[in-house]
């Protein structure tokens, strides 16, 4: 009891010091913010019930017709497109939903076609990552679309197959995304806006082509002048190198879910060190909690495909609703969703959870090391400049 009382006094002193120097503490990096700060006012569980209906339909139809794997892939497309409602392009969340549906279909097709056993995957992952990094300098919705395309590409690479299977996967992802677009638009009574956005799609694509061309010219000019201030090039190069390295590890480990290594590295690696550390801690903590909880549930319950589909839908709903509440909590929900989803493919849930936890930890460590290497290089460069 004396130890507890002493600890309490120490905590009060620390809290008092923090309150008396608010400005200093505000400037101090909060590495655990992504894990310990819960913004419950941002939860959208009730509103996001609309987004779960297409997911449930994809899974339900797949189980009913005896093809749960096809339903699983389509549901993955529906879930990813649904997250587009949390983002915006041209003051509309329908545009990122449309773009990500098209991007996922192509990325899924291309990932299956290359496969994780092909050395070309390393170069393509680096190229995809560089493109995503460059989009980080654009309005937020574009970066999210690029991120989802990289994720879909990496996930699809775990299932190498001939051309027809690659086409099938791309079409299933497109079908799930399209179902999410149409059904959620009808339920939210914005189908007229969706129709208008689809009619404007060619114009949007032309605008993006022009913007991409301008960005390429600006990037080339920055490289020639060696001026990268306020440029996304350094971050894009870090992403490309990190993805290439982590993808090669994924290839050599021969883990069925080894794509979580480069995927986690990409999601964790941020332009700032504080962001990278906080995101790595939150992602690893959320993954471990979600994996352990769902694995225990699967061992105890032994669910049927119908129950797995229901559980997958529930966790997808939780991931939607808790996205902006706390990153670790969101990661736990998305981990539960993926473990249950892949269990429909007859892969043991505990095995999925174990592999994903290991790969997530490895990807997080790689991202942190990449960031520390850059910091070390900058310090050495600054020291050399100072001694001149």
N, C-alpha and C positions, 0 to 999 in steps of 0.2 A: 504493500500500500504506500510505503514511503517512496518507493521508486516511482510509482504512478503519480503521486503528488508532485514529486520533483520534476517529472517529465511534463506535468501539466503547467507548472510554473515556468519551465523553460519555453514551452509553446506560447504561453501568454506574453513572455518577454519578446519572443521572436515576432509574434503578431503585432505587439505594440510598436516594435521597431519598424515593421513594415508599414504600419499606419502612419507613423511619424515621418516616413520618407517615401511618400507615395510616388513622387516623380522618379526617384531612383529605381523603385521596384517596377514601375511601368516600363522603364527602359531595359530592365533585365529580361533576358529571354525566358519564356515560360515553356520549357520543354514538354511538360506533361499536360498542356492545355487540351490537346486532342484526346486525352484519356480521362481527364478529371473534370472538365467543364461540361456541364449538361444544360443545354438551352431548350428546356421542355416547351417553351412557348413556340418553338419552331416545328414541333411535331405536326404531321399532316395525315395521321392515320385514317381519320374519317373520310377526308377528301380522296385519299389514295385507294379506297376500295374500288373505285372505278377502274383503276389501272390493273387490278388483280384479276378481273373477270376474263380478259383475253388470255392471261396466263393459265387460268383454270381450264378454259376451253381447249387450249392446245394440249395440255396434259390429259384432260378427260377424254378427248377424241383419240389421242394416241393409245391410251390404256384400253379404251372400248374396242378399238379395231385390232388390237393385238400387236401394235407397233409402238411401244412406249418410248423407244429411242428416238423415233421420228417426232413424237410429241415433245420429247425433252429438248430437241434442237429447236423446234418451232417456239417452244416456251422461252428458251434463251433469247431468241430474237424479240419476242414480245416484251420480256423484262427489260432488255437494254433500251428498246425504243421508248418504253414507258418512262425511263429516267430522263428522257429528253424533255419531259414536261417541267423538269427542275431547272432548265436552262433556257436561253433566249438568243435568237438571231433575228435582227431586224424587228425587234419588239414583238416577236412571236415565238412561242415554244413549239409550234407546229413545224417550223423550218428545221430546227435541229432534229426533230423526230423523223422528218422526211429524209434528211441527209444521212442520218445514222442508219436508217433502214437500207438505203442503197449502199452505203459504205460497208456495212456488216456483210451484206450478201456477197460483195466482191472480195472482201478480206477473208471470209470463211471459205469461199471457193479456192482462192489462191493459197491459203494456208494448208488445206487438205492436199492440194496438188503438189506442193513442195515437200511437206512432211518433215518431221524432226530428224530424220536420218540423213538428210541432204545438207551438205556444207553450205549450199546456197541460202539456207535459212538464216545463217548468221549475217550475211550481207544484207538480206532483205529486212531482217529485224532492225539492223542499224539504219537502213534507209527509211523504214516506217517510223522509227523513233526520231530521226532527224526531222522528218516532216511534221510530226506531232510537236516537237520542240519549237519549230518555226511558227506553228499555229498559236503557240502560247502568247505571242505578241499581238494577236488579233483579239477581237471581242471574245469573251469567255466561252460562248457557245461553240465557236469553231474549234477551240482547243479540246472541249469535251468530245466532240465528234471524232477528232483525230485520235484521242485516247481510246475510245471504244473500238475504233478500227484496228489499232495496234493490239488491243486485248483479244479481239475476235480472231485476228490473224494468228496470234500465238496459241490460243486454245485450239484452233482448227488444226494446227501443225501436229498436235498430239495424235491425230487420227489420219495418217497418210493413206491415200487410196487412189485408184485410177480416176480418169477424167469424169466418168459418169457419176461416181460417188461424190466427187467435188462439186459437180453441178447440182446434184440432189441436196447437198448441205447448203449451198448458197440459196437455192430456191426455198428450202424450209426456213432458213433464217429470214428471208424476205417475206415469206408468208406470215410468219409470226409477227414481224414488225408491222406489216401492212394491216393485219387483224387488229393490232393494238391501235394503230392510227385511226382506222375507220370506226371501230367500236367505241373507243374513248371519245372520239369526236361526236359521235351520235349521242352518247350518254351525257356529254357536257354541253350539248346543243351548239356546237361550233362546226358542224359538218359543212356549212356553207363557206366558212372561212377556209377549211381544209381544201374544199373544191377549188376555191380561188387561188390558194397557194400552189396547188398542183398545176393549175393552168399557167401560173407564173414561173413554174419550175425551170423552163428553158431560159427565161430571162435571168433568174437567180444564178443558174449555172454559168451563164455568160458573164455576169458580174463577178462571180468568184474566179472565173478564168482570167479576167482582166486584173483583178486584185492579186492573183497568184503571180501573174506575169510581172506586175509592178514590184511585188515582194522579191522575186528572183533577181530582178535588175538592181534593186536596192541592196540585196545581200551581196551580189557580185561586186557592186561599188564599194561596199564596206570592206570586203576582203581585199580588194586591190589597194584601198587606202589604209588598210590595217587599223581601222577605227571601228571598234565594236561597242562604243558607248551607247547605252539604251538599245542595244541590239539583242535579238534572241539567239544569235549565232553561238556564243559560248555555251549557253545552256543546251542548245540543240546538239552541239558536238559532244558534250558530256553525256547526254542521253544516248546518242548513237554509239559511243564507245562502251557505255555501261550495258546497253542492250546486247551489243555484239559479244562482250565477255560473258555475260550471264546466260545468253542463249547457247554459247558453246559449252558451258557447264551443264546446262539442261540436256544438250545432245549427248554428252558423255556419261551422265548419270543413269540414263535409260529408265527414269521414273515415268510411269504413265501420266502422272500429273506434274511432271517437272517444269511445265510451262509456267508454273507459279513463281519460279525463280526470276526469269526476266520480267514477268508481269509485275511482281511485287517491287522489283528494283525500279521499274519505270514509275509506278504509282508513288513510291516513297521519295524518289529523288526530286527535290524541289530546288528552285534557284537559290534559296537561302539555307544556311546550316541549321538554324533553329527550326525551320519548317521541316527539313529532312529528318532531324533527330526526333521531333515530336511525332511526325507521321509514322516513322519506323516503329517507335515504342507502341503507339496506338494500334497499328496494324498487327503487330505480333501479339499484343495482349488480346485484342479482339478475336484474332484467329484461333489462338489457343483456347480461349473460353468457349467460343462457338463450337469448335471441333470436339472438345471434351464433352460438352453438354449433349450435343446431338449424337455423338458416338455412343454415349451411355444409353441414350434413349433408344437407339436402334438395337443395341444388344439386349435390352430388357423387353422391348415390345415385339420385335420381329414383324414389322408391318408388311401388309400386302401392297401391291402396286397402287391400288386406289388410295390407301392411307398415305403412301409416300407422295403421291400427287397432291393430296390435300395439305400435307405438311410443307411441301415445297411452295405451294401457293401462299400459305400463311407466312412463311419466312420471307418470301418475296414482298409481301405486303408490309411486313415489319421493316424491311430494308428501305422501301419507299418512304415510309412514314418517319423513320428515325434518321434519315440521311443528314439532315441539318441540325440534329440534336447533339450528337456526339460521335466522333469518327470511330472510336473503339467500339461503341455500341452498334453502329452501323456495320462495321466489319464483322462483328459476331453474328449479326443477322444474315449478312450475305454469305458468311461461311456455312451457316446452317442451311441456307437455301441451296448452295452448291453441293454440299454433302448429300442432302436428300435427293436433289435432282440427279446426280450421278449414280445414286443407288438404284435408280430406275433402269440403269444400264447393267444391272447385276454385278456391279463392283461393290465389294464389302464396304459399308459405311465407315467402320473404324479404320480400315486401311486407307481410304481416301483422306480421312481427317488427319491421320498420322503423317502421310506423305505431304499433305498440304501445309501442315504446321512446320515440318522440316524445311520445305521449300520456301515458305514465307520468311522464316528466320534467316535463311541463307540469302534470299533476295534483299532483305532489309540490311543485312551486314554489308553486302556488296555495294548498295547505294550509299551507305555511310562511308565506306572506304573510298568510294569514288569522290565524294565531297571532300573528305579529309586530304586526299591526294592533291586536289585543286587548291585547297587552302595552303598546304605545305609549299606547293610550287609558287603561289603568289607571294608567300613570305620570303622565300629565297630570292625571288625576283626583286622584291622591295629592298631587301638587304643589299643586293648587288647594286641597285640604283643609288642607294644611300652612301655606299662606299666610293662611288665615282667622284 
